[in-house]
Amino acid sequence: YLFMSDRHQEALAHLQYGVQGSSGFVLLTGEVGTGKTTLCRCVVEQLPDHIDLALCLNPCLNEAELLATICDELGIDVSDARPDSVKDHMDALNKHLLDGHARGRRAVLIIDEAQNLDRPLLERVRLLTNLETSTTKLLQVILIGQPELKENLGRGDMRQLSQRITARYHLDPMIREEADNYIRHRLRVGGLDAGLITPGALTEIHARSGGIPRLINSICERSLLGAYAGGKTSIDASLARAAAHEVLGRE
């Protein structure tokens, strides 16, 4: 069911650049439901064999817990580390990364929902990029989050981290043509006629979803259910409008 619009392909290219890169941060932002996590999964499935991945999906942690999560993801033995010791975990992480680098391996840290990182955690993440040899960074960091993440990194006290961002991409909602193609693609994959949803209904779905894929999915699903319940063989504008009202809870 994966559908890659032009903007999703651009966003994916930025993430792939981040995976293959060896310096700085890569930043992907976008509104809720635009497909950031889906793109993240896509990248994870395509990782080259020589790359070790640490994927952090819940960054609501303290510094020691974040480092412990990264160590767990990379399979680092931290049984000798004190649970609340930042230094113990940093030492173990640094040793592991150096060993991996000597064996020709690379490590990538992806933090999803990164808008939830508070200032101390953002500073800790910045310091992770100080783990390096004389020629290369040992850990590549990709931050994925909602628009608030851009605002957080734009603050004056975050300029040290912001200056280390080597690639940025903001994933906008789909334009009308992309949304129509997205809906028709999913209908075809599901074994249905792509013309099941009329042009008028497509107009309603895009207008009321704002082009956000997650809302498009919900409105379409509710439209299909409404058509089934009403014995209809197609979805028109009025049915799509009623479905959007039920999904969004507003006129």
PEQUI-V418655 format. One record per helix or strand of 2 or more residues. SS is the DSSP state (hx for helix, st for strand). FROM is the first residue (numbers start at 1). LEN is the number of residues. If there is no record, write none. Layout:
BEGIN
((SS;FROM;LEN) (SS;FROM;LEN))
END
This chain:
BEGIN
((hx;6;15) (st;25;6) (hx;36;10) (st;51;6) (hx;63;11) (hx;86;17) (st;106;6) (hx;114;3) (hx;119;10) (st;139;7) (hx;147;7) (hx;156;7) (st;165;7) (hx;176;14) (hx;194;3) (hx;199;11) (hx;213;18) (hx;237;12))
END
